[in-house]
Amino acid sequence: MKTQVAIIGGGPSGLLLAQLLQARGIDSVVLEHKTRDYVLGRIRAGVLEQGLVGLMEEAGCADRLHAEGYAHEGTLISYGDEMFRIDFAKHTVTVP
C-alpha cells in the first residue's frame, strides 16, 4: 500500500484529519488497534467548541451534528443552595 500520510489512531481527531486530507485530495491511511465497530460505536464528546464545529463542516462530516446537536449558549453553576447562569454569548467575542 502506498499513501502520502499515515494517521495513528482512529479516534475523533484521527478520523477528522483523514476527512480533511481527503477533501484536499491527499491520500491517507488510518491505523487503529481496535475494530471499526468499536471505534465508530464509542461515546463521543458532549460539548464541541466552535472551531471544531467549523472543521467538521469543512470536512463535510457535520450533518449529524447539525441534525441532533444544539448550540450550548451558557452553563449553570451551583454552590450550596445558590445557582446562577453564565451566558457565554454575553461574555465572549465572536471572531469571524
Beta strands, then each sheet from edge to edge (+ up, - down):
strand 1: 5-8
strand 2: 28-31
strand 3: 74-79
strand 4: 82-87
sheet 1: 1+ 2+
sheet 2: 3+ 4-
end
